[in-house]
Amino acid sequence: NTEQKKQHAATPRDKKKNKRSVETPTSETASPLSCPKSDMTTRSSDQKSLVDPDVNYLQLRKNDIKNWGPKQTAGFVEYVIGTSEFNDAFIKNQVDGISIFSCNRGFLSQNIGMKDQMLQTKLLAGLRQLSANEKSVKSKRQ
């Protein structure tokens, strides 16, 4: 068996004609793996420096945070992510009893590390409402 495995491994390198027949099952085997990998790649490209998929809190990029710390709310740790330019644009709000920070330019769900997706949904719904009410919020602030 060991010799057969060695020959099988060497086959795609040595014989180009056999390469296709050898790789066909390999690519089929890889395709179910590549699907979640491509999902993860898409997610990580969006959240790469923001979220560690194995941890349900956001990792701070020190250069992007000035005078903003973690807030413990409803058992979850939240961080405000934004460059120093945007910090003044963040407004603290309450949605379903959960403290969030919204920005005038919009706030992405990927910026909130939430264990529970239902909470994310509620936050997004609240953020849409906040976005609609943004003018009234600004007028109240001013």
LINGI-V78937 format. One line per field, one symbol per residue. ss: DSSP state (H for helix, E for strand, L for the rest). psi: psi as a letter, one per 30 degrees, with the letter a starting at -180 (. if undefined). burial: 1 if it has 9 or more other ideal C-beta (glycine too) atoms within 8 Angstrom, else 0. A space follows every 10 residues. Layout:
ss=???
psi=???
burial=???
This chain:
ss=LHHHHHHHHH HHHHLHHHHH HHHHHHHHHH HHHHHHHHHH HHHHHHHLLL ELLLLLLELL LHHHLLLLLL EEELLEEELL LLLHHHHLLE EEEEELLEEE EEELLLLLHH HLLLLLHHHH HHHHHHHHHH HHLHHHHHHH HL
psi=eeeeeeeeef efeejeefee eefeeeeeef eeefeeeeee eeefeegefe kjffkhlkkk jeffkjgklk kjkhgkkkkk kllfefeffk kklkjhgkkl klleglkkff fjjkekfeee eeeeeeeeee eegeeeeeee e.
burial=0000000000 1100000110 0110000000 0000000001 0011001001 0000001110 1001100100 0000011111 1100011011 1010100111 1110001000 1111000011 0111111011 1001001000 00
